Amino acid sequence: MTTSGAFRERLFGAWVEIRENLGRSVLQAIGVLLGVASVLGGFSISDSQRKRADQMFVKMGGLDKLNVLPRAAMRDGQPTALQQANLGLRDADAIGGESLQSEAIQGVSRLKSARTRVVSAYADQDRSVNGIGGDYIPAYGYGIAQGRGFSNAEMETGAPVVVLGTEAANTFFPKGDALGQSIRIGDVPVTVIGTFQERVFRFREGQGNQFWWRNRIIAVPANLVQRRMNGDAYRRVDRVTFRIPDLKVMSGFARQLKNLVVANHRLQDDFRLDDVAARIRRQESQGDVYDLIFLLSGVLALVGGGIVNVNIQMASLKERVREVGVKMAIGASGREIFKGFMTEALLLTALGALAGLVLGIGFSWIITTSLGIPLYMTPASFLWAYGLAAVFGFLFALYPAWKASRLSPMEALRYE
């Protein structure tokens, strides 16, 4: 209880000293305030951008995807006979990949695109048509608004059916009666069995819909494009996507899949793997550079403020020499003098840091509002900002407090 009482007395004395020398105290707190606001504001702006980007990728179908994409095996010069004979990325690669770790794979989807003429009673346009298979609709965040999606039998046989995005449905059936209607894709008449929900995402308020192009989708079974439109007996595809919720399994599966596809492709390097989560992590790691810059700017502000504080405390010590001498004369030890000065400095740091947190929140809100994104703040940002202020406040208070504790009582009492 004695220690607690002594601490309360030091704290009260520190508060009185700060209040009676308000101008000097404000100058000392400014460096802490700016440093804390810089760290918190910088981290919060960066976190808000990341959070919004994560929301966008979730709406795109999530990050748990590994894409297999074709590429030219021969990029310079003439291809060899083996390279020319290679069949490329096919449905067989999707089937073989799914068998590698079937327990870890949540779904497999295929995409085969074609550019062709699309004709209805209301429009005649050259359009991109997506031949889809497997788990494509949920894997890429689509939902059915009206009608239904493709059945397994329709997928397997390449039935002449189609599901339209909202823009495509409005274009080819402006009266809103798309379901059950007929539309011609290339030379193939198909029946509309469903429409997709509208895809809308605006990274910033007032920005255009970043998913507008997804609403143009014209989806048919992949086998319809492969067999009837392209006459491809080998069932080549433009992309195979594996959904693996456990991202820890992703790297091991990617190695196994690469070996399998290389073997299927006669040892030709005519494909590439795209780990979506790893790609996003690489992009986010670039954002860590900005976090470091904000952190350094905050540290520099704290260092600059700390140097100013040392000078102010040393100047104020000269004004308080007789006060220190009186305390020592009535029995205060050098240790108690040291504790008193440290308590005052740390209380000032704490108050400046609290004001800096308020300023940082306001600064972050203004910037994110001007960018048109929601403000997102993490507890770690507050801890970093306040922790750095506490560390630097403690370090820069040591020398003045030590200097005060080393004063001679007799010299202090004679000091004018």
Beta strands, then each sheet from edge to edge (+ up, - down):
strand 1: 65-70
strand 2: 107-119
strand 3: 124-134
strand 4: 144-147
strand 5: 161-164
strand 6: 182-185
strand 7: 188-196
strand 8: 218-221
strand 9: 239-243
strand 10: 271-275
sheet 1: 4+ 7- 5- 8+ 3+ 2- 9+ 1- 10+
sheet 2: 4+ 7- 5- 8+ 3+ 2- 6+
end
